Amino acid sequence: MATFHLKVLTAERSFFEGDVERLIVRTTEGDVGILPRHINYVAALGVGGMTITEGGKSRLAAVSGGFVEVSPEGTTVLARTCEWADEIDVNRAHAAEERAKRLLENKEDKKQQELAEARLKKAINRIRIAQK
């Protein structure tokens, strides 16, 4: 089966690098599937899942924010945060969800509300991905 080169980077680490058959990633416009010989493409990432298929096996990760770029040289994902489903600390994610909900209840200023909403989305996404 045909493959393409994929790099997934965060500020903290090189998350993944290798030749893959498929990438499915959540952009701000919805899920996008990348296959070998995909057209040039750039999109902002949303909060959601990312599935990497390598050697016929798929692996799921939680992703939030960043960009995906596809070119003839390969595909690069620059993610604000990214973690494999099996690395997610579900108890920590539930605690983050509860903290974000409490912040939303406090009816702070608009900036604090937006920050709390983003934290809540990220926590819920991490829990959802870990449970798949």
C-alpha positions, -999 to +999 in steps of 0.1 A: +000+000+000+012+035-008+024+057+021+034+093+028+058+108+053+041+123+084+056+144+112+036+154+143+052+181+164+043+199+196+062+225+215+073+199+240+083+170+217+084+153+183+052+133+189+054+111+158+074+106+126+071+079+100+056+067+068+018+062+071-011+051+049-036+075+063-042+104+086-076+116+099-074+149+118-100+173+132-097+208+117-117+238+126-140+230+096-144+193+105-125+160+101-102+157+071-086+125+057-052+126+042-040+098+019-009+095-003-007+120-031-031+144-014-032+179-029-014+207-012-034+217+018-032+238+050-058+240+078-061+251+114-067+223+138-096+222+162-101+201+193-107+165+185-092+132+175-063+123+152-060+088+138-028+076+123-028+044+102+007+029+099+014-007+088-023-014+086-029-005+123-046+027+135-037+046+166-058+074+181-046+106+197-063+137+213-053+169+196-061+206+203-051+235+182-024+240+157-021+234+119-018+206+094+001+211+062+002+187+032+028+191+005+045+168-020+073+163+006+050+150+032+025+160+059+033+180+090+010+185+120+020+213+144-002+208+174-006+229+205-012+196+224-013+160+213-013+128+233-020+091+225-053+078+238-035+053+260-013+080+276-042+101+288-047+104+325-085+101+327-087+111+364-067+143+356-089+150+326-120+146+348-105+170+374-098+195+346-134+192+334-147+199+369-124+229+373-135+243+340-172+239+349-167+257+382-150+286+363-180+288+339-204+289+369-185+319+384-196+341+354-162+359+353-154+384+326-157+374+289-120+365+286-122+341+316-154+326+302-137+319+269-107+304+286-129+281+307-149+270+277-117+261+258-104+242+288-138+223+291-137+213+254-101+201+258-109+180+289-141+165+274-121+156+242-094+139+263-119+119+282-137+109+249-105+099+232-093+079+262-125+059+263-124+048+227 
